[in-house]
């Protein structure tokens, strides 16, 4: 506790919460990715096969997420660290798969119409 925080505590005023800045988010992001890399490679000897698969899925999914989704992913990871239940990774992966399927379907329809007009 800093001097200012101690003074506020004595006066009975609530402490100001530190804002999460970009630097601390970058550090947390790095910690998360390191955790998943180590888990996926078997660095953690007590990691189950399911945990390793989740880690591999997390490493494959995270880079393709939108910025807002990356923030949500990081928040979910921070909340799940204590329970070691990283089932949220599959949810994010499913969202990405459905988005990719929609894009592919739209592209296929576009190509079908284009080719129909050419023929």
C-alpha positions in Angstrom: 0.0 0.0 0.0 1.3 3.4 -0.9 1.3 6.4 1.3 -1.7 7.9 -0.4 -3.7 4.7 0.0 -2.9 4.5 3.7 -4.1 8.1 4.1 -7.3 7.3 2.4 -7.8 4.2 4.5 -7.3 6.2 7.6 -9.8 8.8 6.4 -12.3 6.0 5.6 -12.4 6.7 1.9 -12.5 3.9 -0.6 -9.3 3.1 -2.4 -9.0 3.8 -6.1 -8.8 0.7 -8.2 -5.9 0.5 -10.6 -6.9 0.7 -14.2 -5.9 -2.1 -16.4 -3.6 -0.5 -19.0 -2.3 -1.9 -22.3 1.0 -2.8 -20.8 -0.5 -5.0 -18.0 -2.8 -6.6 -20.6 0.2 -7.3 -22.7 1.9 -9.0 -19.8 -1.2 -11.0 -19.0 -1.6 -12.0 -22.6 2.0 -13.2 -22.7 1.5 -15.2 -19.5 -1.6 -16.8 -20.9 0.1 -17.8 -24.2 3.2 -19.1 -22.3 0.9 -21.2 -20.1 -0.9 -22.7 -23.0 2.3 -23.4 -24.9 3.8 -25.1 -21.9 0.7 -27.1 -21.3 0.4 -28.1 -25.0 4.0 -29.3 -25.2 3.9 -31.4 -22.0 6.1 -29.0 -19.9 3.6 -29.4 -17.1 3.9 -33.1 -16.3 0.5 -33.2 -14.4 -1.4 -31.9 -17.4 -4.1 -34.4 -18.7 -4.5 -35.3 -22.3 -7.7 -33.2 -22.4 -5.8 -30.2 -20.9 -3.1 -30.6 -23.6 -5.8 -30.7 -26.3 -7.5 -27.6 -24.9 -4.2 -25.8 -24.9 -3.5 -26.7 -28.5 -7.0 -25.5 -29.4 -6.4 -22.3 -27.5 -3.2 -21.6 -29.3 -4.9 -22.2 -32.7 -8.0 -20.2 -31.8 -6.6 -17.1 -30.1 -4.8 -15.5 -33.0 -7.9 -15.5 -35.2 -10.1 -13.8 -32.7 -11.2 -10.2 -33.1 -9.7 -7.7 -30.6 -12.8 -7.6 -28.4 -13.0 -11.4 -28.3 -9.3 -11.6 -27.4 -10.1 -9.5 -24.4 -12.9 -11.8 -23.4 -10.7 -14.8 -24.0 -8.1 -13.3 -21.6 -10.7 -12.5 -19.0 -12.0 -16.1 -19.1 -8.5 -17.4 -18.8 -7.8 -15.3 -15.7 -11.1 -16.5 -14.1 -10.3 -20.1 -15.0 -6.7 -20.2 -13.7 -7.7 -21.3 -10.2 -10.1 -24.0 -11.3 -8.0 -25.2 -14.2 -11.2 -25.6 -16.2 -10.5 -24.2 -19.6 -13.7 -25.4 -21.4 -14.3 -21.9 -22.5 -11.7 -22.5 -25.2 -14.1 -24.8 -27.1 -16.8 -22.1 -27.0 -14.5 -19.6 -28.7 -13.3 -22.2 -31.2 -17.0 -23.0 -32.1 -17.7 -19.3 -32.7 -14.7 -19.1 -35.0 -15.7 -22.2 -36.9 -19.3 -20.9 -37.4 -18.0 -17.6 -38.6 -15.6 -19.3 -41.0 -18.4 -21.5 -42.4 -20.6 -18.5 -43.0 -17.8 -16.7 -44.9 -17.2 -19.8 -47.0 -20.9 -20.2 -47.8 -21.1 -16.5 -48.8 -18.0 -16.9 -51.0 -19.4 -20.0 -52.6 -22.7 -18.3 -53.4 -20.8 -15.3 -54.9 -18.7 -17.6 -57.1 -21.8 -19.6 -58.2 -23.6 -16.3 -59.3 -20.5 -15.1 -61.0 -19.9 -18.2 -62.9 -23.6 -18.4 -63.9 -23.5 -14.9 -65.4 -20.3 -15.8 -67.3 -21.7 -19.0 -68.8 
